[in-house]
């Protein structure tokens, strides 16, 4: 029987805001600033190192502060570039702080869901930064609550992050479904908390976890909700 959801939880990065594209633009501009030539392999190294460090953060192997401390030094060292990763990270984060490139169909999906459900954001990251990016994208109006790990005190996939969401919204877990792109944070988090999930998988990668539903574009949400 179809479940009667009343609330939707939505991840931010690479679900409604294109973190990858924002990061790429920030790196390109950062290289311009230091008068160094930018090449695509720098961005691919960033994606690789960033994913590895975020998984370590999600598994509590490193802190968020440590991630920022070592990210670009690791990337530059892997690429054999003798650059100041610390200074680059600071400039990078300043740009990322205001990057707000929407994912395709994100606004249409939010408008549609907003007409039927209570929507909240569920994001790992820094509260001020994530809120500002949602605001700059014009998406704040769609959300009743903004759950960001630095503010909640726990991060996805920790079950305590989701318990905080359920307690704050004052609902049982059957009433909510979580839309996100990350298997390690979002889908694993949903599984840990016993909350249904929609895995947004635009690159059609093969996953090792089973979400409740899977979509490849955000307009497919309408087929489920
Ligand atoms: Mg994400």
Boltz pocket constraint, residues with backbone or C-beta under 6 A from the ligand:
constraints:
  - pocket:
      binder: B
      contacts: [[A, 11], [A, 12], [A, 13], [A, 14], [A, 15], [A, 180], [A, 181], [A, 182]]
      max_distance: 6.0
